[in-house]
Amino acid sequence: MALLKLAILGLLPLLCLSFSPSDFSRSNRTGGWGNWTSEHGGSGVGRHLRATLQSRKVMNVTSGPMVKSMQADMQGDMPSDLQARTPQEPLTRYGSGIVYMLQLELGTPRQTVSVILDTGSYTLLVDPNCGQAADREACQSFGFYDPMRSFTGRYLNGWFAGLFGTGYMQGLWFSDTAYVASSVLPNLRVGVSMWSAYIWAGVLGVSYGMKWNTGYPTMLDLLVKNDYIAVPIFSLGVGYQGGGSPSDIIFGGVDRKKFRGYLEPLEVYPYPYQQLKQYGQVGYRVNMTSLAITPPGQVEIVLTDGEFVHNVLIDSGSTYTYLSAELVAEIADAMDAYMDDQGVYRVPCESRNLSGSVNFGFNYYNIVIRASYADFIVDFESDCALGVQPVDSENDTWVLGTSFIRAAYLVFDQQNDAVWIAQYLPCGDDGITDLTLDAGKQLWLEVTGLC
């Protein structure tokens, strides 16, 4: 799924802007540790919850990162004009792709559903209309939640309507008990679809919730509120394309056997209060400071200059990475890709076996994430696509989707407004460290990779 973006009242477009990053000094880890301080005294007690992610290959909408909106928290009956509303944009193209899904249970008795884990949105939406989904068979396999079958379900007298790329969903708000990993979360808000088009799975948003985006606690907020975890932080390692490595999300902890060395802090930028003013919502936006490609058997080709800085959104709900048409064309040329008649860059599937990489730099080469061809090229089985596609216009938000995320180990830190990052490198099990109220200090000084 391309971006699902939620705005409280109507369409609030996201503008693609460049910003100057803050100066992160890595020369003195054992001394002061920059801005990564705790708001609390004492380290407290850490706890974590680990949930396995399902890697699923489905018919995925790939028509570009079209930023849309949601009308949310509206009270009373759904207006008749929305009841009859249909998407304005046609489905231009879709193909199979890999998404990462979390299984959870809702209601009493429990009803099992699988939803896309989405760092680009912040609420839980379920029950798309499978008869109008881009991939009907996959949609039907992900389960269905009926609030009328749950005696803990409660209608919240509100409705929502949202555009999701080329898809559309409208429905009603409920609250119910949710079961995630070993947690029991009463009164989690759930958006239940009454009508949708093209959308083939529900979505669990894990971006900022009550702190900035919502007037109600989201799942991550409830995990902290109910003392399942100490801080609103989670780590994500989706694993290699095609399996062979674990895929999971750890709420309140970090798996030190998924990376080597220190985690590099990327400041959420623009700052949350600035994002709220500019975009109407806050997301995991950071600054990328270089882009390069290393073709097989060749030296690295740097595609940006020394002054390059561009803001990007890290979005696990997007199968593709989206950059400017000029940069995408340079990558395509280096990888012998070609554009098909639908505007999608294709590449020979045999290229996945080559030793090249696409290299994303942050904090001015303090950290470079190298996405191997095997993970960066999206495998359609019958053919393959380049893992990066051009944004629709020069003002669109640049997105780092799962073609990038597969190469990284990421810690999303809402306490310190940062995304901590390292090259993904799994080396075993039983490496989880719990994060405490002093998580900033832990991540800066103590939580080093064991691989």
C-alpha positions in Angstrom: 0.0 0.0 0.0 1.3 3.4 -0.9 1.0 6.1 1.8 -2.0 6.1 4.1 -2.0 9.6 5.6 -4.6 10.8 8.1 -5.7 14.4 8.5 -8.3 15.5 11.0 -10.5 17.7 8.7 -10.1 17.3 5.0 -7.1 17.1 2.7 -3.9 18.4 4.1 -1.2 18.0 1.5 2.3 17.0 2.5 5.0 19.2 0.8 8.4 17.9 -0.1 10.9 20.2 1.6 14.6 20.1 2.4 16.0 21.1 5.8 19.4 21.4 7.5 20.0 18.6 9.9 21.1 19.1 13.5 24.7 18.3 14.3 25.0 14.8 15.9 28.5 14.4 17.3 29.6 10.8 17.5 33.1 11.5 18.7 32.3 11.4 22.4 29.9 8.6 23.2 31.3 8.1 26.7 30.8 11.7 27.7 27.8 13.9 27.1 25.3 12.3 24.7 23.7 15.2 22.9 20.0 15.7 23.0 19.1 12.1 23.9 18.3 12.8 27.5 15.5 11.3 29.6 12.6 13.4 31.0 12.6 11.3 34.1 15.1 10.7 36.9 16.4 7.2 37.3 16.4 4.4 34.8 13.3 2.6 36.1 12.4 -0.9 34.9 12.2 -1.9 31.2 9.8 -4.3 29.6 9.2 -5.4 26.1 6.7 -7.3 23.9 7.9 -9.1 20.7 5.5 -9.8 17.9 6.3 -11.8 14.8 5.6 -10.2 11.5 4.1 -12.2 8.6 5.8 -11.5 5.2 3.1 -11.7 2.6 3.2 -11.5 -1.1 0.0 -10.0 -2.5 -1.4 -8.0 -5.4 -0.3 -4.6 -4.1 -1.4 -1.2 -5.4 1.7 0.6 -6.7 0.4 3.7 -8.4 2.7 6.1 -6.5 2.9 7.8 -3.1 -0.3 9.9 -3.6 -0.8 11.6 -0.3 -4.5 11.6 0.7 -6.4 12.3 3.9 -8.9 11.1 6.3 -11.9 12.9 7.8 -11.9 11.5 11.3 -13.7 11.8 14.7 -16.8 13.1 13.0 -19.9 12.7 15.2 -23.4 11.5 14.3 -24.6 9.7 11.2 -22.4 9.4 8.1 -23.6 12.1 5.6 -25.4 10.8 2.5 -22.9 12.4 0.2 -20.1 10.3 1.8 -22.2 7.2 1.7 -22.5 7.5 -2.1 -18.9 8.7 -2.6 -16.5 6.8 -4.8 -12.8 7.2 -5.5 -11.9 10.0 -7.9 -8.8 8.3 -9.3 -8.8 5.0 -11.3 -6.6 2.1 -10.4 -3.8 2.6 -12.8 -1.6 -0.4 -12.0 -0.9 -3.0 -9.4 1.3 -6.0 -9.0 2.5 -8.5 -6.4 4.7 -7.2 -3.7 5.9 -8.0 -0.2 4.2 -6.5 2.8 4.7 -7.1 6.5 1.6 -7.9 8.6 0.9 -8.2 12.3 -1.7 -10.6 13.6 -3.9 -9.4 16.4 -7.2 -10.4 18.0 -10.2 -8.1 18.7 -13.2 -8.4 20.8 -14.8 -10.9 23.2 -14.8 -13.6 22.1 -11.6 -13.0 20.2 -11.7 -12.5 16.4 -8.3 -12.8 14.6 -7.3 -10.3 11.9 -4.0 -9.6 10.1 -3.2 -6.0 9.3 -0.3 -4.2 7.5 2.2 -2.7 9.9 2.4 0.9 8.8 4.9 3.4 10.2 3.3 6.0 7.9 -0.1 6.3 9.7 -1.4 6.2 13.3 -4.6 4.4 13.7 -6.2 0.9 13.3 -8.5 0.3 10.4 -10.0 -3.1 9.5 -12.5 -5.0 7.3 -11.9 -3.7 3.7 -14.5 -4.9 1.2 -12.8 -7.9 -0.4 -15.2 -8.0 -3.3 -13.7 -4.7 -4.5 -10.1 -5.3 -3.4 -7.1 -5.3 -5.6 -6.3 -8.8 -4.4 -9.5 -10.5 -3.4 -8.0 -13.9 -2.4 -5.4 -12.3 -0.1 -8.0 -10.0 1.4 -10.2 -12.9 2.4 -7.3 -14.7 4.1 -6.6 -11.8 6.5 -9.7 -12.3 8.7 -12.7 -10.2 9.6 -13.8 -8.3 12.7 -17.5 -7.9 13.5 -18.1 -5.6 16.4 -21.6 -6.8 16.8 -20.3 -10.2 17.8 -18.2 -8.8 20.7 -19.8 -8.0 24.0 -16.9 -5.7 24.8 -17.3 -3.7 21.6 -18.7 -0.2 21.8 -19.9 2.2 19.0 -18.3 5.6 19.4 -20.9 7.6 17.5 -18.4 8.7 14.9 -17.4 8.0 11.3 -14.3 8.3 9.1 -13.6 8.6 5.4 -10.2 8.3 3.9 -8.3 8.0 0.6 -5.4 5.5 0.4 -3.4 6.1 -2.7 -5.8 4.7 -5.4 -8.1 3.2 -2.7 -10.9 4.5 -0.6 -12.5 3.5 2.7 -15.3 4.9 4.9 -16.7 3.5 8.0 -17.5 3.8 11.7 -15.5 4.1 14.9 -15.7 1.5 17.6 -13.7 0.7 20.7 -12.9 -2.9 21.8 -10.4 -5.0 23.7 -7.4 -5.9 21.6 -4.9 -8.7 22.1 -1.4 -8.0 20.7 1.4 -10.5 21.5 0.8 -11.2 25.2 -0.9 -7.9 26.0 -4.6 -7.2 26.7 -5.6 -3.6 25.7 -9.1 -2.5 26.7 -10.8 0.3 24.8 -8.6 0.4 21.7 -10.1 2.5 19.0 -10.9 0.6 15.8 -12.1 2.0 12.5 -14.4 -0.6 10.9 -15.0 -0.2 7.2 -18.5 0.0 5.9 -17.4 0.4 2.2 -14.0 0.4 0.5 -12.5 0.1 -3.0 -9.1 -1.4 -4.0 -7.9 -1.8 -0.4 -7.0 -5.4 0.3 -6.0 -5.4 4.0 -6.5 -3.5 7.2 -3.8 -1.2 8.5 -2.2 -0.8 12.0 -0.6 2.6 12.2 2.3 2.9 14.6 3.3 6.6 14.0 2.8 9.3 16.7 -0.6 9.0 18.4 -2.0 11.0 21.3 1.2 13.0 21.8 0.7 14.8 18.5 -1.8 13.3 16.1 -4.9 12.0 17.9 -7.3 12.9 20.7 -7.4 9.3 21.8 -4.7 6.7 22.8 -3.4 4.5 20.0 -2.1 1.0 20.5 1.4 2.2 21.3 0.0 4.7 23.8 -2.1 1.9 25.5 0.9 -0.4 25.7 2.7 2.3 27.8 -0.5 3.3 29.7 -1.1 -0.3 30.8 2.6 -0.8 31.8 3.4 -3.4 29.2 6.3 -1.3 28.1 8.0 1.6 29.8 8.4 4.0 26.9 6.7 4.7 23.5 9.5 3.2 21.5 9.6 0.1 19.2 12.2 -1.5 17.0 11.7 -3.1 13.6 13.6 -5.7 11.6 11.6 -7.0 8.7 14.3 -9.4 7.4 15.5 -10.2 4.0 13.3 -10.6 1.0 12.4 -14.2 0.4 12.8 -15.2 4.0 15.9 -16.7 5.7 15.9 -14.2 8.5 13.4 -13.3 11.3 10.8 -10.6 10.9 9.5 -8.9 14.0 8.6 -5.8 15.9 9.7 -5.3 19.5 7.7 -2.9 21.5 9.8 -1.4 24.3 13.0 -3.1 23.4 15.9 -3.5 20.9 17.2 -6.8 19.5 21.0 -6.4 19.7 21.4 -9.5 17.5 20.1 -7.7 14.5 22.9 -5.3 13.9 26.6 -4.4 14.7 28.0 -1.5 16.5 26.2 1.7 17.6 22.8 2.8 16.5 22.9 6.2 14.7 20.3 8.7 15.8 18.4 10.5 13.1 16.5 13.4 14.4 12.8 13.6 13.5 12.7 16.6 11.3 11.0 19.0 10.8 10.4 19.0 14.5 7.0 17.6 15.5 5.5 21.0 16.2 6.7 22.2 12.8 5.3 19.2 11.1 2.0 19.8 12.7 1.9 23.3 11.3 3.1 22.3 7.8 1.4 19.0 7.2 -1.3 18.7 9.8 0.2 15.6 11.3 3.5 14.3 12.6 5.4 11.4 11.1 8.8 9.7 11.1 10.5 12.2 8.8 14.3 12.4 8.7 16.9 14.0 6.5 18.8 11.9 3.9 22.2 13.4 3.1 23.5 11.2 0.3 22.5 8.6 -2.3 24.8 6.3 -4.3 24.9 3.0 -6.1 27.5 0.3 -6.2 27.1 -1.8 -9.4 28.4 -5.3 -9.3 32.2 -5.4 -9.5 32.5 -1.6 -9.8 33.3 1.3 -7.5 30.5 3.3 -5.8 28.8 5.9 -8.0 27.7 8.9 -5.9 24.5 10.4 -7.2 24.4 13.5 -4.9 26.8 16.3 -4.1 28.3 17.3 -0.8 25.5 19.8 -0.1 22.7 17.4 -0.7 20.0 17.2 2.0 16.4 16.0 1.4 13.6 15.2 3.8 12.2 11.6 3.6 9.4 9.7 5.3 10.1 6.2 6.6 7.0 4.2 5.7 6.7 0.5 6.2 3.3 0.6 4.5 4.9 1.4 1.1 6.4 -1.5 -0.9 8.5 0.9 -2.9 10.9 3.8 -2.2 9.9 7.0 -4.0 12.5 9.6 -5.0 12.8 12.3 -7.6 12.5 11.2 -11.3 16.1 12.3 -12.0 17.7 10.2 -9.2 15.4 7.2 -10.1 16.5 7.5 -13.7 20.2 7.4 -12.7 19.6 4.3 -10.6 17.6 2.7 -13.3 20.4 3.3 -15.8 23.0 1.8 -13.5 20.9 -1.3 -13.0 19.8 -1.8 -16.6 16.2 -1.1 -15.8 13.6 0.0 -18.3 10.2 1.7 -18.0 7.2 -0.2 -19.0 4.1 1.2 -20.7 2.6 1.9 -17.2 5.5 4.0 -16.1 7.0 1.3 -13.7 10.7 0.6 -13.9 11.4 -3.1 -14.6 14.6 -4.9 -14.1 15.7 -8.5 -15.0 15.1 -10.8 -12.1 18.5 -12.3 -12.5 19.9 -9.0 -11.2 18.7 -10.0 -7.7 21.6 -12.5 -7.7 24.3 -9.8 -8.3 26.4 -8.3 -5.6 25.4 -4.6 -6.1 23.8 -2.2 -3.7 21.9 1.1 -3.5 23.4 3.2 -0.7 21.5 5.7 1.5 23.5 8.1 3.6 22.4 10.0 6.7 24.0 12.5 9.1 26.6 13.2 6.4 28.1 9.7 6.0 28.0 8.9 9.8 25.8 6.0 8.6 25.2 4.5 5.2 22.6 1.8 4.7 23.4 -0.5 1.8 20.4 -2.1 0.3 21.5 -5.2 -1.7 20.1 -5.8 -5.1 18.5 -9.0 -3.7 16.4 -6.9 -1.2 16.0 -3.7 -3.3 14.6 -5.3 -6.4 10.9 -6.2 -5.9 10.3 -9.8 -6.9 7.0 -10.3 -8.9 7.9 -14.0 -9.5 7.1 -13.7 -13.2 9.1 -10.5 -13.5 10.8 -7.9 -11.2 10.6 -4.2 -10.6 13.1 -1.6 -9.4 12.6 -1.0 -5.7 12.6 2.8 -6.3 10.0 4.6 -8.4 9.6 8.3 -9.2 7.3 10.6 -7.2 4.4 11.9 -9.1 5.6 15.5 -8.9 8.5 17.5 -7.6 6.5 18.6 -4.5 5.6 15.1 -3.4 7.0 13.6 -0.3 10.0 11.3 -0.8 9.4 7.9 0.8 11.7 5.2 2.1 9.6 2.1 1.8 10.2 -1.6 2.5 12.8 -1.9 -0.4 14.9 0.3 1.9 13.6 -0.9 5.3 14.7 -4.5 4.6 18.3 -3.3 4.7 18.0 -1.5 8.0 17.4 -2.1 11.7 15.2 0.7 12.9 14.3 2.0 16.4 11.3 4.4 16.3 11.7 6.6 19.4 8.7 8.8 20.2 10.2 9.8 23.6 13.2 11.5 22.1 11.7 12.2 18.6 14.3 10.2 16.7 14.7 7.2 14.5 17.8 5.2 15.5 19.3 3.2 12.6 21.9 0.6 11.8 22.6 -1.8 8.9 20.5 -4.9 9.3 22.7 -7.9 10.2 21.0 -10.8 12.0 23.2 -13.2 14.0 21.0 -15.2 16.4 18.3 -15.1 19.0 18.0 -13.9 22.6 19.5 -10.5 22.2 16.7 -8.2 23.3 17.4 -5.4 25.7 14.5 -3.7 27.5 14.3 0.1 27.3 13.6 2.1 30.4 12.7 5.7 31.1 16.4 6.5 30.4 16.0 5.0 26.9 17.8 7.9 25.2 20.9 7.3 27.3 20.7 3.5 26.7 20.4 3.9 22.9 23.2 6.5 22.8 25.7 4.7 25.0 24.8 1.2 26.0 22.6 -0.7 23.4 25.3 -1.8 20.9 24.8 -4.5 18.3 26.3 -7.9 19.0 26.8 -9.1 15.4 
